[in-house]
Amino acid sequence: MTEGNFVDYVKMHVSSGNGGKGSAHLHREKYIAKGGPDGGDGGRGGHVIIRGNSNLWTLVHLKFKRHVKAGHGAHGSSGRSTGADGDDMYIDVPLGTVVRDSETEEILFEIIEDGEEKIVAEGGMGGRGNWHFKSSTNQTPRYAQPGIPLEERNITIELKVLADVGLVGFPNAGKSTLLSVLTSAKPKIADYEFTTLKPNLGIVEYRDYQSFVMADIPGIIEGAAEGKGLGYYFLRHIERNSILLFLIPADAKDIKEQYDILLDELRRYNPEMLDKDRLVAISKSDMLDDELKAELKSELDGTLPVDYLFISSVAQQGLQPLKDKLWQLLNN
């Protein structure tokens, strides 16, 4: 999937249908001069429904869909005939989609299962026909209920990527390179910061035809939790990952300090993210000889509070132990 086709944020206006009017018809036919009320009910207005679709990975199909309208209910008619219900409108979204009210920013619901349906704008009920209102004291009611008006609102649809492992790191830490080596994904790779502007997903093949999904998230900078850099536009994608894989290059000035900054940004954005399993991969370790690696290892053993591994995506070093460790964490 190309970067331009990854759409994870859409705003739209949705409108349900009006309920149909009830009929105030009075029965008339040959030899029956006063047959009494026989007006039917109005039909229900159409709903606007958000539906989960496991075959979708992005919101690109909604990119230019700014208005969604459901059908109106038909009016009731004679012979107690009920009007037809208005056509429902379905908006298919990928799993992991959050729907908000654009005005209040309130989360209305989340879609996490295939085929799951949630009504975002409810169609108006049809009005009752006049035959409902006849009684011993009012045998010829000449009135009926109007239908309930439509409901409309502005909504924001956000996608939070569903992946088993999320890559977390500063810009140009080697996340896209690692994803391209472990999976068949083809993210944009270049020697400058913020090469990745949208999340990339790839399937990592493991032993015995097993696999798991890895997501390359755009690089974090200090202040991302306050919206600096790409801010919220990528931090939300890490929320649903089961495991956070921190990628820190071997030539970093202070690996422990970089890890602490990354962890602090996640904590400030959402403290619950610290409950996830974490693993640190020291990337670009092919630049280290055995002596430097041993020295760095002795330093990290006393300071880094999580497990870590030395890897090199370019030299294909340490990748199988990394997959083994991630698989172990996923199945624990």
N, C-alpha and C positions, 0 to 999 in steps of 0.2 A: 504493500500500500504506500503510495507516495505521500510525502509530508503534507501537500496541499489538500489531499483528500481526507486528512484526519481532522474532523470537526468534533469538538467536545463541548460546545457551549452555544445554545440557540435560544433566542427569545421569540415568542409568538403570542398572538391574540387569539383566544379560542372563544367560540360562541355556540351554545347549545340551541335547540329548537324551541319555539313557542308551543305550548299545548293547544290543541284544537278547541274551538268553542263547542259547547253542548248545544243541541238543537231544541228549539221551542216549538216544534211541529205538532199540529193537532191532526189526528187521524181522520181522513175523509175518503169515503168511497160510496159507490152506488148503494142505495138503501140504508146506508149508515150515515146519518146526518151529523151526529155528534159522537164520534168514536173515542174521544178523549185524547190525552197527551200520549205521543209515541216518539218523542224526540230522543235520538241516541246521544251517546257520550262522544266527546272529542278525543282524538288520538293523542298519545304522549309525544312530546317533542323529543327529537333525537339527542342522545348523549354524545359528548366528546370523551373518548376513552383512550388512555395510554396503555399500550400492550407490550409486554416483554417479548423479544425475538432473539433467540440465541444465535441466529445466523448473521446478526448485525454486529459490527465492531466499532462503528462510529456513527455520528449524527449527520454525515454529509448529505443524506437524502432529504434532510430537513433544512438544509442551508438556506434555501431561497423560499421556504414555505413560511410566510409571516402571518397568514390568517387561515384559521380552520373553522368552518361553519357546519353544524349538523342541520338535518332537515326539520321542517316544522311539522307538527301533527295536523292531520286533516280534521275538518269540522265534522261533528255528528250529523246524522240525517234522519229521515223518517223511517218508520218501521223499527225503531230502536237500533238502528245501524250505527255501530261505533266507527268513528273515523280511523283511518290507518295511522299507525305510529310513524313519526319522522325517522328518517334514516340516521343511524348512529355513524359517527366518524371515528375511525381508529387511527391512532398515531403509533406506529411501531418504533420501539427504541431498543438499544442494546441492553443486556443485563448489566446492572451496576449504575443505572441512571437515577438521578435525583431530580424531582420536580419541585420547584419553588413558586410561591406567589411573588411576582416581580415587585408588587407594591410594598409588601410587608417583609419580604425576604424569608417568610416562614416556609419551612420544609413541609410540603403537603404529603408526600409519600416517596418511597423508593421502590424501584422495580429490580428484583433480584432473581426471579424465576421465569423460565421460558413459559409463555402463554399467560402469565399473570396479567390481570386487567384491573385498572383503577379508573374510576370516573373522575375527570378533572373539571367538567362542566356538565351539570345535570339538566336534562331536558325537562321542560315544564309539564306538569300533569294536565291531562285533558279535562275540560269542564264537564259537569254532569248534565245530561239532558233533562227536559222538563218532566219526563215520566217518573223520575226519582222524587219529585216534589208533590205528587198528587196525594190527597188524603180525603177523609170523609167530609171535611169542611172546605177543602180547596180541590175540587174535582177537575178543574180546567186551568192549571197553572200555565200562564203564557210567558214564562221566563225560564232561562237556563243559565248555568254557570259559564263564565268566560274561561278560557284556558289560562293556566299559570304562565307568566312571561318567561322568556329565555334567561339563561345565566351566562354572563360573559366575564372574562378575566384575562389579565396578562400573566403569562407564566414564563419561567426560565427553566430550560431543560439542560442539566449538566451531566456529563458522563464522568464517572470515576472508574478508571480502568480496573478490570478484574484480572489479576495476575497472581501467581503463587509467589514469585520473587520480584521485588522492586529494587532496581539499582539506584543507589543514593550516592552522590558525590559532587564535588565542585566541578565547574565547567572544565572541559578538556582533561578529565581524569582517566579517560579510556573506556567509558561505559559503552559507547556505541561500538567500539572495536571489539569488546568482549562479547556483546550481543551478536555481532556479525560472525564471530568465530564459533560460538556455542550453538547458534541457530541458523536457519536459512534466511533470516531477516536481512534486509539490505539497507540499514540506516545510513544517512549521510555522514561521512567521516572526513574531517579536515583538521589541520593543525592550527585551529584558532578557537577561542571561547564561544560558547553558545552556537555550536554547529547544529546541535539538536534543539529544535524549537517546539516540537510536538512529541508526545510519547510514542515509542515504537514497541511493538509486541513481537515476541518470537517464541517458538516451541523448542525446548531443549530435549533432545532425544537421550534417554537413559537406557540402562540395561534392560534386556528382556522386553523390548518394545514399549517400555513405559516412558512417560514424558511429563514435563511440567512447563508452565508458561512463565516467561521472564519479561519484564517491562523495563525499557530504558527510559528514564525520566529526565527531562532537561535539568541541567546542572543547578545546584543550589548556591546562592551567594548569601553573605551575612545580611540580615534584614529581610530575608525572603518572607518570613512569617508576617511582616508588616506590609507586604506587597511589593517590596523592591525587586528589581529584576523581573522575572516572570511570575514571581509571587504566588498568589493563590491558584493561578492558572495551571500549575503543575503539582503543588503540594497536595491537592485533594486526590490526585491519582495514586498517591502512596498509601492512602488510608485503608484501601481494601487489600493490599498485599499481605500475604501471610508472613513472609520473611523479608527483612530489609538487609540487603547486601551492600555494605558501605565499601566504595571503591576509592582508595587513596593511593596516589602514585608514590613509588619508592623514592623519588627525588624531592618529595615534599620536605619543607624545612622542619616541620614538627608533626609527625603522624598523629600522635595523641591529641595535639591541639586541634588539628583538622577534624578529627573524630568528634571531639567535644563540641566544636562549633556546629557541625552538622546535626548532632544529637540535640543541641539546644534549640536550633531552628525548628526541628520537628516537635519538641516539647512545647515551644511557644505557640505553634500552630494548633496542635491538638495533643494534650498530655497522654491520651490513651494510646498514642502511637509508640510510646516507650514500652508498652506491654508486649509488643511483637518480638519474635525471635530475631536476633541480630548476629551478623557475621561480618568480619572485616577482611577484605581481599587487598593485599598490597600489590598494586599493578605495576607494570613496567619493571619487574624485578630482574629481568634479563640484564639490566644495567649494573646489577650488583655482583661482585665476585663472592666467593665463599667466605672470605674474611669479613667483608662489609655486611653480608647477610647475617653472620653469626653475631657481629657486634650489634646490629639492629635488633636481632631476636632477643638478645640479653636485655636490651633497653626496654623493649615492648613487653616482655614477660612480667616485668614489675609494675608497669603503668597501665597497659591497655586492659580494661575490665572484661573484654569479650574474646572469643576465639578468633584467630586470624590465620590467613594462609598467604604464602608468596605465590604470585601468578605472573605470567606474561602471555598476553593474548597473541602478540606477534610471533614470539618464539614457541608458542604452544606448550608452555611450561605450567605445571600445577593445575591444569584444567580438569583432569579426571578426579583428583582429590577434592576439588571445589564442588564438582557435581555430586560426588559421594556425600559430602558434608551437607549440601543443600537438600538432597533427597532424604538424608537422615533426619534433618530438622523438620521437613515437611511431614514425615510419617511419624514423628513423635507427638 
